[in-house]
Amino acid sequence: MHTPGLTRPRLYWCAVAALGLLVALGIAAYSRQLASGMQITGLSRDIAWGLYISQFTFLVGVAASAVMVVLPYYLHGFEAFGKLTVIAEFLAVAALLMCLLFVFVDMGRPARVLNVLLNPSPGSLMFWDLLVLAGYLLLNLVLLRTTLVADRYGVPLPAWVRSLVYISIPWAFGIHTVTALLYAGLSAKPAWMTAILAPRFLASAFASGPALLIILALILRWTTRIHVEAIDKLGEIVAYAMTANVLFTALEMFTALYSGIPDEAEHFEYLFVGFLAPWAWASTFLAIVALAILLVPKARRNAMLLAVACLAVVGSVWIDKGLCMIVAGFAPTPLGDVTEYWPTLPEISIAAGIYAAGSLVLLVPGRWVLARREQQ
């Protein structure tokens, strides 16, 4: 029996085919990178991290944000978040798999990833980052499977699920905190060596992740018979988190520019005046648009305006935590040199392939769940 909406076979197979093509192109580009080395990317001696690590940073926040609906649903019995919780867990699993893939391609050769795993070093933040990401992925897989099985047979969740939720809550905060410390611990990079970086990461994560959930929920509402509840409540969470994110960024800018410390000020001058200026200003504009809608309750309750605000939140955070933060952390160099960076076509192809793979992880099993729920 076919059901309407996103589960329509023609729409579904067209999406799968398009994503599969992107995955194939990404694999071909990675094969070329594997054969020729990182020289085919836009990276250099001065800019050691670029598109790959910027996407990794953004997606860790998306994965961590699942806790914003998991906690109310599992621990406080907020049933309105039931459908959102399933979407959040699917999104977290897809985001975590993409995170690991971006780390994999950034390391250049598979042997280097194996070296981190086979020769663990407690002093390596990369080791701890991979460890907490793998652990959080396992937790979400178990929670997702348990939720789907309970839903399929119409039985309550097992009692032991609550214990896993208790573990997953600090773990969600931990994965993005460890990622922030990966940057903040680099004393040679003044732009990153700030105590507020971890709070900034968490605030941006709890804004962009729920914003993505709202976008997915609205797509389901508009294209299927599934009505996801409590979107308004999740919109409030996005509003508060985005406000905190903008406040933390403004405080950091004030400290750097008002103090006049050269190493700190050069970072923001490069962002808003140099090569990345169009991107930095675009991120700022999107943040202003998002707050202008989210902070007005009447506007936030309008589905179309809420969708615009959520898209603006995702765009602003994606730019800010992506190329802006990563590249500006390397430029200018400690010697004052400025090396420009822009991702090459192979880099973009690999990144698009990873995003396509994550989308397939979200879409293929999600179709089965959607079909069941539309028939209920």
C-alpha positions in Angstrom: 0.0 0.0 0.0 1.4 3.4 -1.0 0.9 6.4 1.2 1.0 10.1 0.2 3.6 12.7 0.9 7.3 11.9 1.3 6.7 8.2 1.0 5.5 8.5 -2.7 7.7 6.1 -4.6 8.6 8.4 -7.5 9.7 11.3 -5.2 11.5 8.9 -2.9 13.5 7.1 -5.7 14.4 10.4 -7.4 15.8 11.7 -4.1 17.7 8.5 -3.5 19.1 8.5 -7.0 20.3 12.2 -6.7 21.9 11.5 -3.3 23.5 8.3 -4.6 25.0 10.3 -7.5 26.5 12.8 -5.1 27.9 9.9 -3.0 29.5 8.4 -6.1 31.1 11.7 -7.1 32.3 12.2 -3.5 33.9 8.7 -3.6 35.6 9.5 -6.9 37.0 12.8 -5.6 38.2 11.0 -2.4 39.9 8.4 -4.6 41.8 11.2 -6.3 42.7 12.8 -3.0 43.9 9.4 -1.7 46.1 9.0 -4.8 47.5 12.6 -5.1 47.4 13.7 -1.5 46.0 16.8 0.2 47.6 19.0 -2.5 44.4 18.8 -4.5 42.6 20.7 -1.7 42.9 24.4 -1.0 44.8 23.7 2.3 48.4 24.8 2.8 51.1 25.0 5.4 49.4 28.1 6.9 45.8 26.9 6.6 45.9 23.3 7.8 42.1 23.0 8.4 39.4 24.0 6.0 36.1 22.8 4.7 36.3 19.3 6.2 36.9 20.3 9.8 34.5 23.3 9.5 31.7 20.9 8.6 32.8 18.5 11.3 32.5 21.3 13.9 29.0 22.3 12.7 27.7 18.8 12.6 28.9 17.9 16.1 26.6 20.7 17.3 23.7 19.3 15.3 24.2 15.9 16.9 24.5 17.3 20.4 21.2 19.3 20.1 19.2 16.1 20.1 19.3 16.3 23.9 16.9 19.3 23.8 14.0 17.0 22.9 15.3 13.8 24.4 15.4 15.2 27.9 11.8 16.5 28.1 10.4 13.4 26.4 12.2 10.6 28.3 12.7 12.2 31.7 9.7 14.6 32.1 7.1 12.7 30.1 6.4 15.6 27.7 4.5 13.4 25.2 4.2 16.3 22.7 7.9 15.8 21.9 7.3 12.1 21.0 7.5 12.5 17.2 10.2 15.1 17.4 12.3 12.8 19.5 12.4 10.1 16.8 13.3 12.8 14.2 16.0 14.1 16.5 17.6 10.7 17.1 17.6 10.0 13.3 19.2 13.4 12.8 21.8 12.8 15.5 22.8 9.5 14.1 23.2 10.9 10.6 25.1 13.9 11.9 27.5 11.7 13.9 28.3 9.5 11.0 29.0 12.5 8.9 31.3 13.9 11.6 33.3 10.7 11.6 33.5 10.8 7.8 34.8 14.4 7.8 37.5 13.5 10.3 38.4 10.5 8.2 38.8 12.4 4.9 40.6 15.3 6.7 43.3 13.0 8.0 44.4 12.2 4.5 45.0 8.5 4.8 43.0 5.8 6.6 46.2 4.6 8.4 46.3 7.8 10.3 42.8 7.2 11.7 43.8 3.7 12.7 46.8 5.1 14.4 44.6 7.2 16.6 42.5 4.2 17.5 45.3 1.6 17.8 47.7 3.9 19.7 45.5 5.9 21.9 47.1 8.8 23.7 45.2 10.3 26.7 47.0 13.6 26.0 45.4 13.8 22.6 42.2 15.8 22.3 41.5 14.2 19.0 41.5 10.8 20.6 39.0 12.0 23.2 36.9 13.7 20.5 36.6 10.5 18.5 35.9 8.5 21.7 33.0 10.7 22.8 31.6 10.9 19.3 31.6 7.1 18.9 30.1 6.6 22.4 27.3 9.2 21.7 26.6 7.5 18.3 26.2 4.1 20.1 23.9 5.7 22.7 21.7 7.2 20.0 21.5 4.0 18.0 20.3 2.1 21.1 17.8 4.7 22.0 16.5 5.0 18.5 16.1 1.2 18.0 14.4 0.9 21.4 12.0 3.7 20.6 11.0 2.3 17.2 10.5 -1.2 18.6 8.3 0.0 21.4 6.3 2.1 18.9 5.9 -0.8 16.5 4.5 -3.2 19.1 2.6 -0.5 21.1 4.4 -1.2 24.4 6.0 1.2 26.9 9.7 1.9 26.8 11.8 -0.4 29.0 12.8 1.0 32.4 16.5 0.8 31.5 16.1 3.4 28.8 15.9 6.1 31.5 19.5 5.2 32.6 20.8 5.6 29.1 19.1 9.0 28.8 20.8 10.1 32.1 24.1 9.1 30.5 23.3 10.7 27.1 22.5 14.1 28.6 26.0 15.0 29.9 27.5 13.1 27.0 25.7 15.4 24.6 27.2 18.5 26.3 30.5 16.7 26.4 30.9 16.0 22.7 30.7 19.7 21.8 32.7 20.8 24.8 35.6 18.5 23.8 35.4 19.8 20.3 35.6 23.3 21.6 38.6 22.4 23.7 40.3 21.0 20.6 40.5 24.6 19.4 40.7 26.5 22.7 43.8 24.5 23.8 45.9 25.7 20.9 47.9 28.5 22.4 49.4 29.5 19.1 45.9 30.5 17.8 44.7 33.5 19.8 41.4 33.6 17.9 40.4 30.3 19.5 42.2 30.4 22.8 39.2 31.9 24.8 37.3 30.4 27.7 34.0 31.4 26.2 34.5 29.2 23.1 32.8 26.1 24.7 29.7 28.1 25.8 29.5 29.6 22.3 29.7 26.2 20.7 26.9 24.9 23.0 24.6 27.9 22.5 25.0 27.7 18.7 24.4 23.9 18.8 21.2 24.3 20.7 20.1 26.9 18.2 21.0 25.3 14.9 20.1 21.7 15.8 16.5 22.4 17.0 16.2 24.8 14.0 16.9 21.9 11.7 14.4 19.8 13.5 11.7 22.4 13.1 12.5 22.6 9.3 12.2 18.8 9.0 9.0 18.8 11.1 7.4 21.6 8.9 8.3 19.6 5.8 6.5 16.6 7.2 3.5 18.8 8.1 3.3 20.3 4.6 3.9 17.1 2.6 2.4 14.3 4.6 -0.5 13.5 6.9 1.9 13.5 9.9 1.3 16.4 12.3 4.4 17.0 14.5 3.3 18.8 17.7 5.2 21.2 20.0 7.0 23.0 17.2 6.2 26.3 18.9 7.8 25.1 22.1 11.0 24.1 20.2 10.9 27.5 18.5 11.3 29.1 22.0 14.3 27.0 22.6 15.9 28.2 19.3 15.1 31.8 20.3 16.8 31.6 23.7 19.8 29.6 22.4 20.3 32.0 19.4 20.1 35.0 21.7 22.8 33.5 23.9 25.0 32.6 20.9 24.8 36.2 19.6 25.5 37.6 23.1 28.6 35.4 23.6 29.9 36.4 20.2 29.3 40.1 20.9 31.1 39.8 24.2 34.1 38.2 22.6 34.2 40.9 19.9 34.0 43.7 22.6 36.8 42.1 24.6 39.1 41.8 21.6 38.4 45.1 20.0 38.1 47.3 23.1 41.2 45.9 24.7 43.2 46.6 21.5 45.3 43.4 21.9 46.7 43.0 18.4 46.4 39.2 18.1 42.8 39.3 19.2 41.7 42.3 17.2 43.4 41.1 13.9 41.1 38.0 13.9 37.9 40.1 13.8 39.4 42.7 11.4 40.3 39.9 9.0 36.8 38.5 9.3 34.9 41.7 8.7 37.3 43.6 6.4 39.4 40.9 4.7 38.8 38.1 2.3 36.0 36.5 4.4 34.1 39.8 4.9 31.2 38.9 2.7 30.7 35.6 4.6 31.1 37.2 8.0 28.6 40.0 7.2 26.2 37.4 5.7 26.3 35.4 9.0 25.6 38.6 11.0 22.7 39.6 8.7 21.1 36.2 9.0 21.5 36.2 12.8 19.7 39.6 12.9 16.9 38.3 10.7 16.5 35.2 12.8 16.3 37.2 16.1 13.9 39.7 14.7 11.5 36.9 14.0 12.2 34.6 16.9 12.0 37.2 19.7 8.5 38.2 18.6 6.0 35.5 19.9 3.4 36.3 17.3 5.9 36.1 14.4 7.3 32.9 15.8 3.9 31.2 15.9 3.6 31.8 12.1 4.8 28.7 10.4 6.2 30.4 7.3 8.0 33.1 9.3 9.3 30.4 11.7 10.7 28.4 8.7 12.5 31.6 7.5 13.9 32.2 10.9 15.1 28.6 11.3 16.8 28.7 7.9 18.5 32.0 8.9 19.7 30.4 12.1 21.1 27.4 10.3 22.8 29.6 7.7 24.3 32.0 10.2 25.7 29.2 12.5 26.9 27.2 9.5 28.9 30.2 8.2 30.1 31.3 11.6 31.3 27.9 12.9 32.4 26.9 9.4 34.8 28.8 7.2 34.7 32.0 9.3 35.9 30.5 12.6 38.3 27.9 11.1 40.0 30.0 8.4 40.2 33.2 10.5 41.9 31.1 13.3 44.9 30.6 10.9 45.0 34.0 9.3 46.9 36.1 9.9 49.7 33.8 10.9 51.8 34.5 14.1 54.3 36.2 11.7 51.6 38.5 10.3 51.3 36.8 6.9 47.9 36.3 5.3 47.3 33.2 3.2 43.9 33.1 1.6 41.9 29.8 1.5 39.1 28.6 -0.6 37.9 25.0 -1.0 38.7 23.3 -4.4 36.2 21.4 -6.5 37.4 18.0 -5.1 37.0 19.2 -1.5 33.5 20.4 -2.3 32.7 17.1 -4.1 33.8 15.1 -1.1 31.9 17.3 1.4 28.8 17.1 -0.8 29.2 13.3 -1.0 29.4 13.0 2.8 26.3 15.2 3.3 24.5 13.0 0.7 25.5 9.9 2.6 24.2 11.4 5.8 20.9 12.3 4.1 20.5 8.7 2.9 21.0 7.5 6.4 18.2 9.9 7.4 15.9 9.2 4.4 16.0 5.4 3.8 15.0 4.2 7.3 12.9 7.3 7.7 10.7 6.3 4.8 9.7 3.2 6.6 8.9 5.0 9.8 6.9 7.7 7.9 4.9 5.0 6.1 3.9 3.4 9.4 3.0 6.7 11.0 1.0 8.0 8.0 -1.1 4.8 8.2 -1.8 5.3 11.9 
